[in-house]
Structure formats: C-alpha cells, structure tokens
Amino acid sequence: MEEQEAIARLKQGDIRGLRALVREHQVQAIRTAYLITRDRAQAEDIVQAAFLRAYERIDQFDAARPFAPWFLRSVANDALKAVTRDKRHISLEGGLSHANEQGEPVLAELLATPDPGPEELVEAAELRQAVWDALGRLPIEQRATIALHYFLELSVDETAARLACPPGTVKWRLHAVREHLRGLLRLHLWSRRSESRR
C-alpha cells in the first residue's frame, strides 16, 4: 500500500492505513528515539505512543506533504521531553553523504546496517560501536543537537529554535562533535592498520 493511500485510509478511519505506516516508518522512528534516549525500551514506548497520537491527529496532517518528517519530528520531540524529564542520556547523528571532504565516512554510514561480509562486517561493527560509545559520552545538549540537525535534517536555525539556544551555539556544538568524531575515526583506522601489519 502506498503512503498516500495509507494516509487516505487512516483519515477515513481505516486502521489498515496505520499498519502500513507502522511497517514503513517504525524502524527509522525507533532509531530516532533511541539516538536521543539511549534506551531501547523507552524508544519503543515513545514510538508506539507517537503512532497512536498520529492516528488520533491524522486529520491535522496535510496529506500533500511527506509523512516521515512530520512523524519523526514528533518522535524526536517526545524523546527530548523524556530525556529532559528523566535526566537520561541522548545520542546520534546521520548525514546523507557517504564521506566528508577528507574522504572519511560520515556517521550515518558508520551506524547503518552493514552489508554482510566477513572482515568488513567485523570492522564496521567495531567502528559503529566505538562511535555509539563516543556519542553516548557527549553532553546531552550536544547529542540532542546532533540528532535534530543531522538525523532529522533540521536547519541550524530550526535546531536552535527547538533547543532554545542561539544558532551560534548550535554551530559550535556541531563543530565540536565533528572534531571529536574525526579524532575517533583516525584513532580507529590507525589501530586497525597497526593490527593488520602484525
């Protein structure tokens, strides 16, 4: 079932439309919530509640627009509220390109599910875990900034508005995290090369 058809059915009260949207967007929604909360069970609860709310408020949704940005922003807002309320952790990023200007892979590629392949799979899993661990140690403000700007693709101004801080603060946080991750990637690549020479 196409997304537009699913939304049309949902607007008519047909629950099958919601099932189609859950199948299409559940994985990305859980990743979004998890990147912010760092708690799988909490992320799943947030997404479940967000789908129910989307069902209840589908009449407010403009069917001419794509569903994912509207829905994922709701998920991100709920996750940020949960983290702020619970004083828990936050995490992640996810750019669209596969390498930066230095030819280093960007975080989205590092955290994506790798294609099966013996050594590549192990190396990708190790690096992905290292990046997740590094992101998990960042202050909550930096992790929220990363999640909103890179993963949900909000502009600097939109991210600043969502986090109630100046755009310059958002730019500084993004720069600090990129530098931190760049150093982590270099260290990981260096240690892998050292191991391969032994």
C-alpha positions as CSV (number, residue, x, y, z in Angstrom):
1,M,0.0,0.0,0.0
2,E,1.4,3.4,-1.0
3,E,1.9,6.0,1.8
4,Q,-0.7,8.4,0.3
5,E,-3.3,5.6,0.2
6,A,-2.4,4.6,3.7
7,I,-3.0,8.2,4.9
8,A,-6.2,8.5,3.0
9,R,-7.5,5.3,4.6
10,L,-6.4,6.5,8.0
11,K,-8.3,9.7,7.5
12,Q,-11.4,7.6,6.7
13,G,-10.9,5.7,10.0
14,D,-9.5,2.5,8.3
15,I,-6.9,1.1,10.8
16,R,-5.1,-0.7,7.9
17,G,-3.7,2.6,6.9
18,L,-1.9,2.8,10.3
19,R,-0.5,-0.7,9.9
20,A,1.0,0.3,6.6
21,L,2.6,3.4,8.1
22,V,4.0,1.4,11.0
23,R,5.6,-1.1,8.6
24,E,7.1,1.8,6.6
25,H,8.4,4.1,9.4
26,Q,8.8,2.1,12.6
27,V,12.4,1.2,12.2
28,Q,13.5,4.7,11.5
29,A,11.3,6.1,14.2
30,I,12.8,3.7,16.8
31,R,16.3,4.6,15.7
32,T,15.4,8.3,16.1
33,A,14.1,7.9,19.6
34,Y,16.9,5.6,20.6
35,L,19.5,8.0,19.3
36,I,18.1,10.6,21.7
37,T,17.2,8.4,24.7
38,R,19.9,5.7,24.5
39,D,17.2,3.4,26.0
40,R,15.7,0.8,23.7
41,A,12.6,0.1,25.7
42,Q,11.9,3.8,26.2
43,A,12.4,4.4,22.5
44,E,9.9,1.7,21.6
45,D,7.3,3.1,24.1
46,I,7.8,6.6,22.6
47,V,7.3,5.4,19.0
48,Q,4.2,3.3,20.0
49,A,2.7,6.4,21.6
50,A,3.6,8.6,18.7
51,F,1.9,6.2,16.2
52,L,-1.3,6.2,18.4
53,R,-1.2,10.0,18.5
54,A,-0.6,10.2,14.7
55,Y,-3.8,8.1,14.3
56,E,-5.7,10.3,16.6
57,R,-4.5,13.5,14.9
58,I,-4.2,12.4,11.3
59,D,-6.9,15.0,10.3
60,Q,-4.4,17.7,11.2
61,F,-1.8,16.2,8.8
62,D,-1.5,17.7,5.3
63,A,-1.7,14.7,3.0
64,A,0.1,16.6,0.3
65,R,3.3,16.5,2.4
66,P,5.5,13.5,3.2
67,F,4.6,11.7,6.4
68,A,8.1,10.9,7.7
69,P,9.3,14.4,8.6
70,W,6.1,15.2,10.4
71,F,6.1,12.0,12.3
72,L,9.8,11.8,13.1
73,R,9.8,15.4,14.5
74,S,7.0,14.3,16.8
75,V,9.1,11.3,17.9
76,A,12.2,13.4,18.4
77,N,10.2,16.0,20.4
78,D,8.8,13.2,22.6
79,A,12.2,11.7,23.1
80,L,13.8,15.0,24.0
81,K,11.0,15.6,26.5
82,A,11.5,12.2,28.0
83,V,15.3,12.7,28.4
84,T,14.8,16.2,29.8
85,R,12.2,14.9,32.3
86,D,14.2,11.8,33.3
87,K,17.7,13.4,33.1
88,R,18.8,10.5,30.9
89,H,21.3,10.3,28.0
90,I,21.0,11.3,24.4
91,S,22.8,10.4,21.2
92,L,23.4,10.3,17.4
93,E,23.7,11.9,14.0
94,G,23.1,10.7,10.5
95,G,24.2,12.7,7.5
96,L,23.2,11.9,3.9
97,S,26.5,11.8,2.1
98,H,28.9,8.8,2.5
99,A,32.1,10.7,3.1
100,N,33.2,14.2,4.0
101,E,35.7,16.4,2.2
102,Q,38.6,14.5,3.7
103,G,37.2,11.2,2.4
104,E,36.3,10.0,5.9
105,P,33.0,8.2,6.2
106,V,30.2,10.2,7.9
107,L,28.3,9.0,10.9
108,A,25.2,7.8,9.0
109,E,27.3,5.3,7.1
110,L,29.1,4.1,10.2
111,L,25.8,3.5,12.0
112,A,23.9,2.0,9.1
113,T,23.4,-1.7,9.0
114,P,26.4,-3.1,7.1
115,D,26.1,-5.5,4.2
116,P,27.2,-9.0,5.2
117,G,30.9,-9.6,4.5
118,P,33.4,-11.3,6.9
119,E,36.1,-8.8,7.7
120,E,34.1,-5.7,6.6
121,L,31.3,-6.8,8.9
122,V,33.5,-7.1,11.9
123,E,35.4,-3.9,11.3
124,A,32.1,-1.9,10.6
125,A,30.6,-3.3,13.8
126,E,33.6,-2.4,15.9
127,L,33.7,1.1,14.5
128,R,29.9,1.6,14.8
129,Q,30.1,0.5,18.4
130,A,33.0,2.9,19.0
131,V,31.1,5.8,17.5
132,W,27.9,4.9,19.5
133,D,30.0,4.8,22.7
134,A,31.7,8.1,21.9
135,L,28.3,9.7,21.2
136,G,26.9,8.3,24.4
137,R,29.6,10.1,26.4
138,L,28.7,13.5,24.9
139,P,26.8,16.0,27.0
140,I,23.0,15.8,26.4
141,E,23.0,19.2,24.6
142,Q,25.5,18.0,22.0
143,R,23.6,14.7,21.4
144,A,20.3,16.5,21.0
145,T,21.9,18.9,18.5
146,I,23.3,16.0,16.5
147,A,20.0,14.1,16.5
148,L,18.0,17.1,15.3
149,H,20.4,18.6,12.8
150,Y,21.8,15.5,11.1
151,F,19.3,12.8,11.7
152,L,16.1,14.8,11.3
153,E,17.8,17.2,8.9
154,L,16.6,20.4,10.7
155,S,18.5,23.6,9.7
156,V,20.7,25.3,12.2
157,D,18.0,27.9,12.8
158,E,15.3,25.2,13.3
159,T,17.6,23.2,15.6
160,A,18.4,26.3,17.6
161,A,14.7,27.1,17.9
162,R,13.9,23.6,19.0
163,L,16.6,23.6,21.7
164,A,16.0,27.3,22.7
165,C,19.6,28.4,22.1
166,P,21.3,30.8,19.7
167,P,22.3,29.4,16.2
168,G,25.9,30.1,17.0
169,T,25.7,27.7,19.9
170,V,24.3,25.0,17.5
171,K,27.2,25.6,15.1
172,W,29.7,25.4,17.9
173,R,28.2,22.1,19.2
174,L,28.2,20.6,15.7
175,H,31.8,21.6,15.1
176,A,32.9,20.2,18.5
177,V,31.2,16.9,17.8
178,R,32.6,16.6,14.3
179,E,36.2,17.2,15.6
180,H,35.7,14.7,18.4
181,L,34.4,12.0,15.9
182,R,37.1,12.8,13.4
183,G,39.7,12.1,16.0
184,L,38.0,8.9,17.0
185,L,37.9,7.8,13.4
186,R,41.5,8.5,12.9
187,L,42.4,6.6,16.0
188,H,40.3,3.6,15.0
189,L,41.7,3.5,11.4
190,W,45.3,3.8,12.8
191,S,44.7,0.9,15.3
192,R,43.2,-1.3,12.5
193,R,46.2,-0.7,10.3
194,S,48.5,-1.5,13.1
195,E,46.7,-4.8,13.7
196,S,46.8,-5.7,10.1
197,R,50.6,-5.2,9.9
198,R,51.2,-7.7,12.8
